[in-house]
Amino acid sequence: MQINFLKKIVQNTAGEQAVKLVDLLYNKKDINEFLIAKKLGLTINQTRNLLYRLSHLGILSSIRKKDKRKGWYIYFWTFNVLKSLEVLEENINKEINDLKNQLSSKQQKRYYRCKICGREVNEESALLNSFTCSECGEVYELSNNIGAVEDMTKQIAKLDKELNYIRTEISIERDKLDKKLGRSMKREENKKKEMRRKNREKNLAEKKKALKNANKKKTKKKSNK
């Protein structure tokens, strides 16, 4: 299910051609851009154009490494699953709000349609044109909004269901990230503890050495007397 959501946002952002990127990068890390171009059957410049469009939204991230033999830099790409789902959530929210506004308009206002060219306008526009189509001159007929209202209602329900799935996936990805950050912080804290322990041991050794040297000097002074 998750991979289908990711393909949807990639398609919405960079077009059908970029959908294959999901299969190439999903659950993988730091993939060579030249390998991606080869798999997609595109030139490196065409491939970079797709990658940059997705990275602009944070859907992809990259690291740069210098090719030791050729001397130029190569980018290695990784898919940002969480960011992709968040972008998709934002887009679907917008789509739902737009549909709700259209639905409200359909329910509260009257619309007129041209039976010849299919053009539909609201009552204000129809009145301005004396209820005749500005494209073909045919007289407008009052639209039956029942079908449109039913279709929009179904679309909204479908998108709401999809949005719930996406939010569940987002929650799962955030939990993974929190655990990963927790492990990272724990490792960092352990490193700091180890560093503090070594510093204490070093300071103690230095103090012992200084004390030993001081005792030697005292003993030497006594023997000289």
N, C-alpha and C positions, 0 to 999 in steps of 0.2 A: 504493500500500500504506500509506504513512504517514498519509494523510488518513483512511483507514478506522480506523486505530488511534486517531487523535484523536477521531473521531466516537464510538468505543466508550467512551472515558473520559468524554467530555462527557455521553453518554447515561447512564452509570453514576452520574455526579455530579448532574446536573440534570434528567434525564428526556428523553424523546423530543423534546419541544418545543424543547429547546435544541440539538439536533443541527444544525439549519440555521445556527447560529452559526459552525460550522466552515467552511462554504462561504462565508459572508460575510466572515470574518476571516482565513482561511488565506492566507499569503504577502502579507498587507496590513498596513498600519501606521496607527494612530491613526484609527480609524473612529468617526464621530460617533454617539453613542448614540441620537439621534433618527432617524437614517437606519437604524440597526439595528432599532429598534422598527417603523418603517414596513415594512421588508423582511420582518419576522417576522409582521406583522399583529397586533401586541400594543400595549397601552398602554405609556407610558414607564415606569410603575411596575412593570408585569409584566416588562418587559425588564430593568430595573435589578435586579430580584429574581434573575433568571437570571444576570446578569453578576456580581453580588456573590457568589453561591454558587460560581461558578467562580473568581473572583479570590481568594476565601478560601483556596483550595488553591494559589494561585500560577499557575493555568492561564492566567489573563488578567491583564494589567497595564493601567493607565490613566494618563492625564495629564489635568489639569483646566485649562480655559481659560475666561476670562470673556468672555461675549458683549457686545461693545461697544455694540450697539444696545439689547438688552433688559436688560443689567445682571446677568443671572444666570450661574452657572457651568455649563458643559457638559463632560461627560467623553468622552474619546476613547480607544477600546479597541484593544489589540493582543494577539494570540494568542501565548502562550509555548509554543512547540512542545516545547522540551527538557523543561520542567517537566511538561508533559502526559504525555510519554512516560515520565518517571520515576515519575509517579503511577500510570500504567497498569502499569508493571513491578512496582511494589509491590503493587498489587491482584492481579495475576495470580500473583505469588509466594505471596501469602496463600491464594488459591484452590487452588493446587497443593498447598500444605501441608495445607489442610483435607481435600482429596480423598485425600491419602496417609494421613492419620490415619483417615479413614473406611474406606479400602481395607484398612488393617492390621486394623481392628476386624472387618470382614467376613470376613477370612481367618482370624482367630484365634478368633472367637466365633460362637455359634449364635444365629440370629434366628428369630422366629416371626411368622407373618402370619395375619390374619383373612381368610378367603376371602369374607366378606360385605361388610365395609366397607373392606378393603384395608389396615387398620392393621397396622404392623409394629413389633415391640418386641424388645429383647434378652432373653436368657434370664433375667436377674435380674428384669426387669419381668414377664415371663410367669409366673415362679414365684410372685411376690407376688400375682398375680391368679388363681392355681390354673390357669394355662394357658387362661383364658377371656378373651375380649375385653371390656374395660371399657366399650366403646361399645355393643355389641349382645348380648353374652353368648355369642357363638359360640365354640366350642373352637378354639384356635390350631392351625395346622399349621406344621411345621418348614419354614422358607424354604430354597429352593435359591439359595444365594449366587453360584453360578457366573455367571449372567447379569449380576448387579450388579457382580461383580468385573471381568468383561470390559468392561463399560461404563465403569467408573471408570478402568481401565487405558488405554482409548482416549482418554478425556477428558484424562487426565494427559499422554499423549503429544502430543495436539493442543495443549494449553496450553504444553508445553515447546517445541514448534516455534514457536509464536507468540511466546513469550518470547525466543527466539533472534533472531527478526526484529526485535523491539522493541529489544533490546540493540544490534543492528547500527545501527538508526536513531539510538539515543542516542549511540553512538560518533561517527556522522557529524555530528550536531548539536553535540556537544562540540568536534569538530575545527573546525567552522565558527566557534564561539564563541571558541576559542583563537586562531584566525587573526584574527578581528575585534579581539580584545583586543590581539593582537600589533601590528596596524596602528595601533590607538589609542595604545598605549604608544609606538610609534615616532614617531607624530605629536607626542605630548606631549614626547618626548625632543628632537625637532627644534625644538620651540618653546622648550624650555629652553636648547638650544644657541644658538639665535638671540638669546634674551634675554641670555645671557652674553656673546655677541659684541657686542651693542649696548652693554651695560654697560661692557665693556672699551674700546670706542671712545669712549664718553662720558667715562670716567675719563681716558683718554689725552688727549682734547680739553681736559678741565678742567685737567690737568697742564700741557699746552702753553700754555694761556691764562694760568695762574698764573705760569709761567716767563716768558712774554712780558711780563706786567705787572711782574714783579720786575725784569726787565732794563730796562724803561722807567724804573722808579723809580731804578735805579742810574745810568742815563744822565742823568737829570734832576738828580740830586745832584751828579754830576761837572760838569755844565754850570753849575750854580749856584756851584760853587767857583771 
